[in-house]
Amino acid sequence: MEQPRRWHDVFWLGIFVIHLVGMGLVLGVLGLNRFKQKNRLDIDKYTYRFMENEAGLTEDYWPLYAVAGGVGTSLGWSWLLLLGSRATQMMKVSVHILTTYLAVISVLCLWAEQFFWGVAFAIGAALQFLYVISVIDRLPFTMLVLQKAVKMVWNLPEVMRVAYAFMLVVLLWLALWSFGAAGVVASSIGDSGRWWLLVVLSVSLFWTGAVICNTVHVIVSGTVVRVTIHGGREAGSVPANNLMKSLQYALTTSFGSICYGSLFTAAIRTLRWEIRGIRSKIGNNECLLCCVDFLFHLVETLVRFFNKYAYVQIAIYGKSFNRSARDAWELFQSTGVEALVAHDCSGAVLLMGTIFGGLITGTCSGVWAWIKWRDRAFMIGSTSMLMGMILVGVAMVVVESAVTSIYICYAEDPLLIQSWDTEFFNQMSETLHQRLQHRSSRAREVLTQNQLDSRIGEHTSI
């Protein structure tokens, strides 16, 4: 029987609730001030020094965000509906087409004389290309893990219903958020002022979207792990209220931990992927390798306290976020599974799909805005892209939850994976053995090279 759970990270729960209420009021005021009447709430008297543009109305720009919400929802639901039959093909397309799509958008931005966005998308295309090249040998194992994760969640239809429900929750918040964003775009404040306001609103939306996605992560991983522990869905020992128990924990005692982890986890994970990709392709440039190693060890220290595997520990044991992250990482290192986790890049592949969905959403709204208001097209396009990424991310996190659950189960007790899928267990064990051998050989090479360098130094001094 499970022990009663304590509330953790209550301070961050309070901060998030205050932020949500405050941001809701701000968004409502910003949208209403331009709704059907210019300066309805007489806010312009506080911003008259920054007025540089002709003011518009909220309802002029709100339909463009409605298009973004519709496109993002369609992409997210399509992903969930095709999860069982076309998931692997969609992930492969996301990996290979994202670079091309970024490059095309970069060219179009430069053609439209938007040099900042053109250069930004060109840099994004280059980084994406370099990353894919650096991890090309790891993609077969990554696709294998993703296929098994899809199989795991596809056999749990109640998990899919959770994703649909939370996507509707996201849509409700996006309706209010886009109302306020449309009010900012319609305001007469200068471009720099509007951009700063949209950046603040986007940071708030990013945190809110991350909290919702990670809430789904905790619910799905808790359900998946309990089903795996009890021997599969067909086993009679699976609790009847399995999903409701995970939902209850995620929205009550563990919600503060989810809010806390959502602030930092995504940024640290992305930075870690990029550094790992660059580090594997540096070669013998010792100066550059030294700098990258410093950054790598710094990020690895942060990963010990902020990693996505913490959400599985939160779902199973109800720990605080930092303790869950630390325990998960120590579990991986003590069992050697960390070598397998480092070899897998499923999180990056799912992120590529999320970014691709966001780009499609932003393009649809941005093109319509370009036809009607060229000076505000990139404001609408960039914020619509963030909306699309969050909507698609809710669908993607279902698979990511299964991936993290697989690794935690394998590290806790490999027999859990063996009883679920013997062939997959053998493939994981073989890959782990290869990765540990690879690390051992690299360590011997470094040791031999250091000994050789010290002997050369001694002979030179003599």
N, C-alpha and C positions, 0 to 999 in steps of 0.2 A: 504494500500500500504506500502511496506517495505521501510524503510529509507535507503539512501546510506550508505554503511559501510566504516569505517575507517580501515586503516592498523594497526595491533597490533603486538607487539613483533618483530619489524623489526630487532633489533639487533641479535636475534637468527636466523632469516631467513638468514641474512648475514653470520653468523658463519657457518650455515649448508651449504650454497652454496660454501663458501670458502673451507670448509672441503671436500665437494664432488669433487670440481675441483682438489684440491691438492691431494686427495687420488686417483683420477683417473689417474693423472700423475705418482704418485708413483707406482701404480699397473701396469701401462703400462711399466715403466722402469724395474721393477722387473721381469716381464714376458719376455720382449724382451731380457734381458741380457742372458737368457738361451734358447732362442727360435732358434732351429736348429743349434745353434753354442754356444759353451761354452764361457762365458765371452765376449759376442758380444760388450757390451758397456764399457768394461774394468773397471767394478766396483770392481772386486776382489782386485785391488791394494789398495783399502781403507779398505778391510776386511781380508787381508792376515794374520793378527795376530790371527784371530779367526777360521782359516780354520782347520777343524778336520775330514771332510768327503770327500769322492770322489764325485765330482760334477756330476750332471745329467743334463737332458734337460727338458725344460718346457713341451714339448709335451709328455714326458714319463708319467707325472702325470695329465695333463689336462684332458685326457679321463675319469679318475676316478671321477673327479668333474663333468664331463658331465653326468655320471651315476647318481650322486647325484641330479643334476638338473632334470634329467628325472624322477627319482623315486619320488622326492618331488612334481614335477608338476602333475604326475599321481595321487598321493595321494590327492593333493589339488583339482584337477578337479573331482576326484571320489567323494570326500566329497560334492562338490557343486551339482553334478549330482544326488546323492542319498539323497540330503537334504530333499526332500519332502516325501520320502517313508521309509528310513532306518536311519534317523538322530538319533532318540532316541536309537536304538540298538547300533549304532556306539559309541555314547557317553557313554553308559553303559559298553561296551567292553573296551573303553579307561580307564575308572575309575578302573575296576577290573583287567585288564591284565597288566597295567603298572608296578605294584609292581613286578609281576612275571618276566616280561621282564627285569627289572633292576637287579633283583637277578640273573637271568641266565647270563646276560652280566658280572656281577661281578664275578661269578664263572669262566667264560671263561677267563677273564682278569687275575685272580689269577693263573689259569692253564698255561697261557702264560707267567707267571712270571712278569706281569705288576702290581705290588702291589699297586702303587698309584691309578691307574684307578680302580683296583678291590675294594679297600677300598672306593673310591669315589662313585662308583655305589652301593656298599653295604649300605653306609650311605643314599644315595638317595632312595633306596628301603625301608629302615627302616622309613625314614621321610614320604614317600608316604603312607606306611601302617598305621602309626600312625595318619596321617591327615585324611585318609579315615575313620578310626575307630572313630575319634573324631567328624566327621560331618555326620555319617551314618544316624542319625535321620533327617537331613536336606535335604537329597537327594531326597525324594519324591516331596517336594515343588520345589526344584531346577529343577527337570526333568519336572514338570508342566510348569514352566516359560520358559524353553528351548523349549518345544513343541509349546507353543504359539508364541514364537519368530520366530521359524522356519515357522510356519503358516503365520506369518506377512510378512516375506521376500519372501516366496515362491509365494505369490500372487503379487509380484512386480518383474517381470522378468527383467526389466531394471536394477535393483539392482544387479542381478546375472551377467549381462553382464559387469557391472563395475568391479566386482571381477575378472572375466576372463581377462579383459583388464589390470588391475593392476598386475595380476600374470605374464603377458607377460613383463611388465615393470621391474618387479623384476628379471625375467630371463635374460633380457638384461644386467642389472647391475651385476648379478651373473656371467655372462660370462666373463666380465672384471675382476671382483673380483677374480674368480677362476684362471684366467690367471696369475694374480700377485701372488696368493697363491701357485700355482704350481711352479712358479719361485723361491719362497722362499724354498719350499720343495726340489727343485732340487739343491739348492745352496750348496756350500762346507762349509758353516759356521757350527759350532758345534751345537749340539742338543739344548743347552740352548739358544743360539742366535736365532736359527730358531723358537723356541717356543715363545720367546719374540716378535719376528716380527709377528708371527701368532696371538698372543694375541692382539696386536695393531690393526691388520687388522680385527680381529673378533669384537673388540669393535666398530670400525667404521661401520662394516656391521650390527651390532646389532642396532645402532642408525639409520642407513639408513633404515633397515627393519622396525623398529618401526615407523618411519616417514611415510613410505608407508602404513603400516597397519592402522595407525591412520588417514591418509588422507581418506582411504576407510571408516573408522569409521564415520568421519564427513559427508561424502557424503551420506552414507546409512542412518544415523540417521536423517539428514536434510530432506531427501526424505520421510522417514517413518513418521516422526512427522507431516510434512505438509499434507500427505495423511490422517493421523489419525484425525488431526484438521478439515479437510474438510469433514469428515464423510465417508471415505473409497474411494477406487479406482473408484467405480462406480459413485460417486457423480460428478455432472457436474461442481462443483465449484473448483475442483483441477486444479491448474495452468498447462497449457500445457507444459511449460518449467521447470517443477519442478526439474527434475534430473539435467538438465544443469545449473540451478541456484545454486544448491548445489555444483556441480562440479566447477563452476566458483569461488564461495566463498572459497572453500577448497584450490584451487590452487593459489589464489591471496591474498586477505585481511586477511584470517585466516591461511595462511600457516606458518607464523612465530610463531603463537601460537601452532600449531601442532608440529613444530620442537622443541620448548621449552619444551612442556609437554612430548614429547617422550623420553627425556633424563632421566627422573626420575620416571614416573608413573609406569612402569612395575615392577621395583625393589621394590618400596614402597608397591604396591599391593601384591606381593608375600610374603614380610615380614609380612604384616598384616594378611594374611590368616594363615600363620604358627603360629603366636602369638595367634590368636583367637582360633585355634585348640588346642594348648597347654594349654591355659588359661581355656578352658572349661573342661579339664580333670585333673586339678591339685588336686582338692579335698580340704582338710583342712590343707595343708602344708603352714602355714602362711608366713614363710621366703621366700619360692619359689614363693608364690602368690604375695608377695610384690615386688620382683624383676621383675616378669612378668608384673605386673600392671604398673610399672614404664615404661617398654618398650612399653606396650600397649598404655599408654597415650601419649608417645613420638610419636609413629607412628600415632596415631589418630590426633595429631596436624599436622603432615605432610600431612595426608590424606585430611585435610581441604583445603590445597593449591595444592595438586596433586592427582586428582582422575579421573577415566575414564568418569564420568558423565559430566565433564567439556566439553568434545567433543560435547555433545548434545547441551549444552548452546552456544558453539561456532557456531555450525551449525545453530541454530535458531536465535540467537541474534547478533552474530558477535562480542562478547566481547573478551577481552584479556584472556589468559589462567588462570592466578591466580584469576582474578575476576570471571570467569566462574566456576572454581572449588569451590571457596568460596560461591558463590551464590547457586550452586547446593547443597552443604552440608548444608547450612543454611535452604534451602527449605525443605530438608529431615528432619532436626531436628525440624523445626517449625511445620511440619505436622505429625510428628511421623513415617513417611515412612522410616526413618533411621533404625528403628527396623526391618523392613521387608527386607531392603537391607542387613543388617548384618546377617540375617537368611539365605539369599540366597547365594549359593556358585557356581553359574553358571559360573562365570569367572574362578574359579579354575578347574571346569570340562572341560571347553574348553581349558585351558592351559594344562591339562593332555593329551587331544587329540593332541595338538600341539607338546608336548614333545614326545609322542608316535610316531607320524609321523616323527619327527626328528631322533629318535632312529632307526627306520626302515631304513631311508635314510643313516644314518651314518654306520649302520651295513652292508648294501650292498656295499658301497664304501670301508669300512674298511676290509671286508673279501677279496675282490679282491686285495687290497693293501697288505694284509698279505700274500697272495699267492706269490706275486711278490717281494715285498720289506718289510720284516718284521720290519726293524728298523724304517720305516716311516709310518707304518700302522695306528698308533694311531694319528699321526698328521693329516693324511688325513681323518680318521674316525671322529674325533672330529669336524673338520671344516666342513665336509660334513653334520654332524648332525645339525649344526647351519643353513646351507643352507636349509635343509629340514624343520626345524622349521619355518623359515621365509615364505617359500612357502605355507606350510600348514596353517600358521597363517593368511595369507591373506584370505584364505577361511573361517577360523573360525571367523574372526572379523566381518563378515557379520551378523552372529547370535548374537554376543556380542553387536553389534550396536543396534539391535532390542531390546535386553534385557534392555540396558540403556535407550532407548527411551520409553519403557513401564513404567519404574519407574519414569522418568521425567514427562511423561504425567499423570500418576496416582497422583503424588504429585502436579502438576499444577492444574489439574481438573479431579477428579476421573470419572466424567461423560463421558470423552473421552474414557476411557477403557470400561465403562458400555455400551456405544453405539456401541462399536466395538465387544465386547464379554461379554454378561451379566453373563454367568456362571463363566467365569474366573474372572470377577470383584467381584462376590460374594465370590469366593475362596480366592482371595487376601485380601478382607476386613475381612474375618473370620480369616485368618492367622495373619493379622496385629493386630486384637483384641486379639488373643491368645498371641502374642509376647509382647504386651504392658502389658497384665495381668501378664505374666511371669516376666517381668522386675519389675513391681510394687511389686510383692510378694517377689522377691529377695531383693529389696530395704528395704522392711519391715523386712525381716529376718536379714539383716545386721544391721539395726537400733536397733532391739531388742537385738541382740548379743552384740552390743556396749554398750547399756544401762546395760545389765546384767554384762558385764565385769567391767564397772565403779562402779557398786554397790558392786561387789565382792572385788574390789580394796579398796573401802571405808571401808568395814567391816574388811578387812585384816589390814589396817592401824590402825583402832581403836583397 
